[in-house]
Amino acid sequence: MKHCYHCGHMTTGEPVFCNRCGRSYDVKLCSRLHPNPRSAEICSQCGSRDLSTPQPRRPLRWKLFEAAVRIFLFLFLAGCSLLVLLGVLEALVHSTQLQGGLVIIGLLLVVLWSLWSMIPQWFRKVVTESMKRKRRNKHGD
C-alpha cells in the first residue's frame, strides 16, 4: 500500500503510479517504465525525455515519526521477549519435569549430531544441496 503525498490518496498493492493524480512514487519513470532518480532529465536506459512527475518528497516529520514508532515497537517487543525468556528460565530452574525433558532433548540432539557426523561427506553434501534446492524452489527463485 502506498500513500501519495501530492493528493493524499492511498493505493493498494505495489503500484508505480498514484491512481488518482498519476504521479510516480519516489522515482521518475519513462514511457517504458525504466526507473530513474528524481533529478534525471533523460532516461538512463532508453534516452527518452518523456519522464513522469514524481510525488513530492516525504516530509521530514513523517520520517522522524516513522523512525520513532519503529524504535518504540522494537524496544517494546524486545522487553516483552526478555520478560517471557526470564519467565521460561525461572520455570526451568524450579520445575524438575521440564529439566528432565530438556535433558532428554539434549541427549537426542547429541545422538543425532553424532549420527550425522558418521555419515560419509559425499552423502551429507547431497542432502544439504537437496535442502537448499527445495528451499529455493519453495521461494520461487
C-alpha positions in Angstrom: 0.0 0.0 0.0 1.4 3.4 -1.0 0.4 6.9 0.0 0.7 9.8 -2.4 1.9 13.0 -0.7 0.6 15.1 -3.6 -3.1 14.2 -3.5 -3.3 12.1 -0.2 -4.7 9.0 -2.0 -3.9 5.5 -0.7 -3.3 2.9 -3.4 -3.3 -0.8 -2.5 -0.6 -3.2 -3.7 2.8 -2.1 -5.0 1.8 0.4 -7.7 4.3 2.6 -9.6 1.8 5.4 -10.1 -0.9 7.1 -8.0 -4.3 6.0 -9.2 -5.8 9.5 -8.6 -3.2 12.1 -9.7 -0.9 9.9 -11.9 2.3 10.8 -10.2 5.0 8.2 -9.7 6.3 7.2 -6.3 9.8 8.4 -5.4 11.3 8.0 -8.9 10.9 9.4 -12.4 9.7 6.8 -14.9 9.9 6.9 -18.7 7.1 5.6 -21.0 8.8 2.1 -20.9 8.7 2.3 -17.0 12.5 2.5 -16.6 13.2 3.8 -13.1 15.4 7.0 -12.9 16.4 9.2 -10.0 14.3 12.3 -9.2 17.0 14.6 -10.6 17.0 12.8 -14.0 16.2 14.8 -17.2 16.7 11.9 -19.6 16.0 8.1 -19.1 19.3 6.4 -18.3 18.3 3.3 -20.2 16.4 4.3 -23.3 17.2 8.1 -23.6 13.6 9.2 -23.5 13.0 12.8 -22.4 9.3 12.0 -21.5 9.6 11.3 -17.8 6.9 11.1 -15.2 6.4 13.7 -12.4 7.3 12.1 -9.0 5.2 12.8 -5.9 6.6 15.4 -3.5 9.3 14.1 -1.1 8.1 12.6 2.1 8.1 15.3 4.8 10.9 15.1 7.4 8.4 15.0 10.3 6.9 11.8 8.8 10.3 10.2 8.5 11.1 11.1 12.1 7.7 9.8 13.3 8.2 6.5 11.4 11.7 6.1 13.0 10.3 6.8 16.5 7.5 4.3 16.0 9.9 1.7 14.8 12.3 2.3 17.7 9.4 2.2 20.2 8.0 -1.0 18.8 11.4 -2.6 18.8 12.1 -1.7 22.4 8.6 -2.8 23.4 8.9 -6.2 21.7 12.4 -6.7 22.9 11.3 -6.0 26.5 8.3 -8.4 26.2 10.5 -11.1 24.8 13.0 -10.6 27.6 10.3 -11.0 30.2 9.0 -14.2 28.5 12.5 -15.6 28.3 13.1 -14.8 32.0 9.8 -16.5 32.9 10.8 -19.6 30.9 14.2 -19.7 32.6 12.7 -19.3 36.0 10.2 -22.1 35.3 13.1 -24.3 34.1 15.0 -23.7 37.3 12.1 -24.6 39.5 10.5 -27.5 37.5 12.1 -30.9 37.6 9.8 -32.2 34.9 10.9 -29.5 32.4 14.5 -30.1 33.3 14.2 -33.8 32.6 12.5 -33.1 29.3 15.4 -30.7 28.3 17.9 -33.3 29.3 16.2 -35.9 27.0 16.0 -33.4 24.1 19.7 -32.5 24.7 20.7 -36.2 24.6 18.6 -36.8 21.5 20.4 -33.8 19.8 23.8 -35.2 20.8 22.9 -38.6 19.3 21.5 -37.1 16.1 24.7 -34.9 15.6 26.9 -37.9 16.2 25.0 -39.9 13.7 25.2 -37.0 11.2 29.0 -36.9 11.7 29.2 -40.6 10.9 27.5 -40.3 7.5 30.0 -40.0 4.7 30.9 -36.5 3.5 29.5 -37.0 0.0 26.1 -38.1 1.3 25.9 -35.1 3.7 26.7 -32.8 0.7 23.9 -34.4 -1.4 21.4 -33.9 1.5 22.5 -30.3 2.1 22.2 -29.4 -1.6 18.8 -31.1 -1.8 17.6 -29.0 1.1 18.9 -25.8 -0.5 17.3 -26.6 -3.8 14.0 -27.3 -2.1 14.2 -24.0 -0.3 14.9 -22.1 -3.5 12.0 -23.8 -5.3 9.7 -23.0 -2.4 10.5 -19.3 -2.6 10.3 -19.2 -6.4 13.9 -18.2 -7.1 
